[in-house]
Amino acid sequence: MNPLHWSLGLGHCHSSLLARFLTPQFGYNGSFVPSPGGDASRGDWISSAWDLEKHEGEAVPGTCVVGLQWGDEAKGKIVDLLTRDHDIVVRYQGGANAGHTVVVGEEVYKLSLLPSGVLTSGVTCVIAGGVVFHPTKAIAELDELSSRSVEDYDNLKISDRVHVIYPWHFAEDRVLDQNTADGENIGTTGRGIGPCYRDKVGRSYAIRLGDMYRNTFRKQVDHIVGVKNELLTAMAGAKDFEPLRASAIYEEYSAYADRLEPYVDDTTELLLSAAEEGKKILFEGAQGALLDVDHGTYPFVTSSNSSGVGISNGSGVPARYINKVFGIVKAYTSRVGGGPFPTELDNEIGQRIRDQGNEYGTVTKRPRRCGWLDTVAVRYTSRLSGADSICVMLLDVLSGLDELKICTAYRLGGKQSNQYPSHVDDLRLVEPVYETLPGWREDLSKASSLADLPANALAYVKRIGELVGVPVEIVSVGPARSQTISVN
Ligand code: IMP
């Protein structure tokens, strides 16, 4: 293997793409090779090349695609483009709260639980143990793919460690108050995600997929339904809550277990062996890094580690096998649900972006809140996720605006800083400091190379790379595979 490709953890195909993307013009100013010891201050690039020859032949197979904002950055498209160069595609956190839209030719696929990789034949798709798994949804998505003649999902592997979402989790999302202490609503997707993760760490009322094949399954369901009925009845208040029936749930979920049995596996073992054998693994992040339960805008977050830090705990693959992280960034910002959003545009421009970008939830159909690009946030999440490069998505949506603003710093208590606040109350108070760039009128959707972009669009992308401190590798100007520009 070409040592350069090895150093980037790339297969033969997309490595050449990548090599073409690396250019000083887009914020990249030196050797691409980050410190092998893991330089904490990402964005500082070491100038001397790592001794590539020395590492020739070692397996470094892991590539990850992770959203750097509040989700919906169009990760599915990049995963779809990279999938064919990989042996395995892995979803490792979140559940059916995430929506991926993938456009293949004329066909539009909307998946929420299955990895986008199911659309590419010959690739093994893994739902790893860190996912909370809604069997009804998984089966519905498999059936939908079958009905559209996508039959290659024989290679689907679902971890026997995934925690399963049960009707009581949906009931909890509905019945329990989703407000935070200060009264603002988190605005969850209502898919039982938080309640299922809560039971996972609580341990007493959790059922993993592997449990459903044991003869203790019925007893577990009976026990949990008894407790949940008491809790939910007490907490429902004015909200309707019809007590759950253990026997019906047991019958229903046993049928799911039978249907899914061919796909159930110990994926931790499978992935460890694959990594050790040097197979190429693509990790598909769900949501975005700002929704990370530990490092995001807590409590307005999801319940898993949706930044790059979640790859290992969700998949079981140690960080040493993950050496290439694509950070996915929308050319602007969007957010669904509650929580502060410093660059939000609650005005005509925001509405225009929402309409042009079709910013309505894939899963919930809720209108997304839209605003200017915030590079304080993206610089933070890019460092947190260890992004080697960024992909700027939905650039075409910004056509037609006279000028564009990029947030470059925050002002708080009279001080200016580019550090992302750790407390949500400070994030509420920050005042964004903007840089204004000229807009462009041209339609970008047919652009296939950087040369096709108007000068102002090019300058905008270049500035993003500079401000984030990571090279821009891909620019996307529409949902189709063909509407993708390699930065070279
Ligand atoms: P939950 O993940 O359903 O508990 O929702 C918690 C927060 O994460 C809410 O603000 C949701 O809108 C947000 N969220 C969850 N999944 C996604 C996603 O895929 N895209 C964007 N926001 C999401």
Residues whose N, C-alpha, C, O or C-beta is under 5 A from the ligand:
A	BS01	IMP	W70 G71 D72 N97 A98 G99 I186 G187 T188 T189 G190 R191 I193 G194 Q287 L291 V301 T302 S303 V336 G337 G338
